Amino acid sequence: MHSSPSSPPPQSRLEEIKAELQGDSRVKVAGVDLDGILRGKIMAKSKFLSVLESGFGFCSVVFGWDMHDKTYEEDLSISNAENGYRDIIAIPDLSTFRRIPWEDNIPFFLLSFLDPKTREPLTVCPRGLLKRVTDELASLGWEAMCGAEFEFFNFKETPDSLEAKGHTGPQALTPGMFGYSLLRPALHQDYFYDIFDRCSDFGINIESFHTETGPGVYEAALSYDTATNMADMASLFKLSVKQLGLKRGIMPTFMAKPYSDQPGCSGHIHFSIRDIKTKTNLFAASLASGSGGGEGGVAQPQQLHSPKSDGEDSSNKNSSAAAEVMQKSLDRPEWETSVEGVDQMSELMKHFMAGLLTALPSIMCILAPNINSYKRLVENYWAPVTVSWGIESRVSAIRVIGPPQCEPKGTRLEMRVGGADINPHLAIAACIAAGLYGIKKKLAIPVAPTTAQSEAAMTSGQRVEIKPAERLPKSLQESALKMLEKGSIAREILGDAFVDHYGATRLNEYRLWETAVTTWETKRYFELV
């Protein structure tokens, strides 16, 4: 069991770390900022060992400036000129220890950021937010399991060469549209295999790696793991690819839409929930029903049951409470029985997905955090544009994956809205929090699934049910304002302090875009108007 970032690690673990670092003189540490960028430094081993329990001061400006180190136009409460960009507390998470194989095996640890007054996780710390959400799941006897897939373009460029070109016309690593190609990786075999092998050496488990459709595009699927481990691996994967590319004169980009006429770079995340003790996947109807969950097929956490009163046998109350939480509605929509695959979804999975669909517009600016993110979310490019879901549907916001495409234990949801530019910690935290919102409120799935059925083949009841899907926000401004609304779902599940700060950073990004003069404008208007 991992110790909390706000509490000192066990003495035994401290001794183990000291022994592990016996032959080292320096240590590298890094924390995650709101843009998903790792901010860190190298420390002398003696200094590092002296702060393992207490933590050390770290300038709060990492939450007071944007990805280009420009402070936000609006002073935010965590870090601003009035408080002098005060220090916050950074504490190494000893469970993240690994060595960087391409940097002489230097020891590396991820940091969590704490409020210096309370020593609780900083409200805007991405790792802290994810910890809060996963702790709530753990209190119910559950843990979230996640997978991640990242697509990224690669270019024969360096930061200097791209700057000299004015950030236009970068040369693709390979030409043509060759998804799943066995030919194209041979052109840069050392780079291709280095990503796979060196990431493994760095504790980043890549399940599969291949070319995708587009010039110089690769896609990596990271192995399924707990939510926190997956978020950590995803952040480190993006950094690792960039560092390995730099060493070879190659620039990878995780920008959501590098080309207007090509598919974008996705950052899909897969979710399921399992029982902490039995490791049973509670999204699979067949497995969850075997866990003693009663009708609906989901084992219920003790915390959802009525508490036992003095001298009272609470077994009947607990049993009825579980049945109430999971009982199937007598007024099910017709598609629940007519669409193949829905019967493989447990009631818990349906509630989780209902929460995610309901909250999706409110958390959109976490899944699409940048101006460019919204240029990926256009029709006919394999990217979702509506609040939608479907069984094995790659055109919907959420794809449901279950038997017969996988074994019951592999039953899961794939959130397909996010691009490769997501902050993995924030995206995973927001999606789990939204799913938990649906579970706690026992929400019903708000929209019918995307299916291949023609209207003529549907019953009259199905035709009544199907209504136009809600369009997702089309811009960063729209999604940020949606999140910042009074009483928004984002406020309920993520907290006002986080929403106010994060929403303001997204509006800051939008304002910078509003006043920017682009190459599109100069090409279109410079000569002719």
C-alpha angles and dihedrals in degrees: 000000000000119000118239115263087235093055128061117262119250115278091239091059091049090055091048091053092049089052092047091054096045094115097040131094100187140033132202120220132180141176130202120250127204093272091054092252117142111235116191152121146214118268132194108254092238091055092046093052091049093059101042093107103029102034124219140255117276123181110258091215088095083078093039101058139051130248090281093052094253112141116240116264089232115058109238124206099245097056128009145132092266094059090039094243086287125207122267123198120265117195125186116240101223092197089069095061114140138137126247104234096197092051099059091277093290111181113254133196132179118231132222119206122229134192105254093221100047101020087222120130111289108256092236098041106117093212090046093051091051090048091053091053095045091047089057090052090048091053086061093050094256139110130198119236120202144185128191136203123196128190119197137176119228126210138191091240143108127209088259096048092047091049090051089054092051089246091291132118101012114188112248117234091234132009130239139023107295115155114182090006121170090189105056098055089060089070091067101016096153092055094043095050093038090062091053097043102036093046088055089052087051093055096260109127113210112196096190138354129194146142118275132207109289139055110304096349123153129182127203127192113204118217117262113266143146116305095254094045091048093050091049092048093047093053092046091046092059092048092046094052091050093049094047090048094050090057089059101040091258125130116203118193130203090189108139097234116014093165126039092212099045134069113271132240112271129206102196119183125202121209139193135152124226136187109260094220103038097028088224116159102240093195092069111086094207094049097040092052088058090056093071097260100140124217112004092032104255129122108228125223117246090239091067091058125089112267117251115254123217110284093359126120103229098186094100092046092050092047094050092044091054091048090049093051094049105028115126117247116248088219100060117165111254094245090066090073099030103048112082114238099027090099089063090064118091120224089251090056091050092051091047092051091045090056091048093050093045093049097039099099090047095053095036095112089060092053092041102030102163141056091250093050092079093055088066092053098076131120123270095025100091091261126119121244102175142053094266145133139189145174105268089343115155092183094062131083090243125033117200113215121193144119131003090027089052140004116277090256088062095057109133149137124253115209103209101178098085123088127212087267093072124121097240095209094051095042094050093044093049094048094048091046090051091049091049088050088058092048095050093048093040090230121190119228102271100210137040117252124265105253139171091238116124118230090245091061094052127093119243088255091057092049090055092049097052111084131164110289118243112261114239116238110283100210142032090247092054094048094045092051089048090055093046095052115122109263094011119163088241089061091050096050102032103029134248095265094057095041094049092050099041095042090052091053091054092049088050089055090049093051090054089053093047092061097038120109108219133205088244089062095047093047091049102040111016097090106021111044 
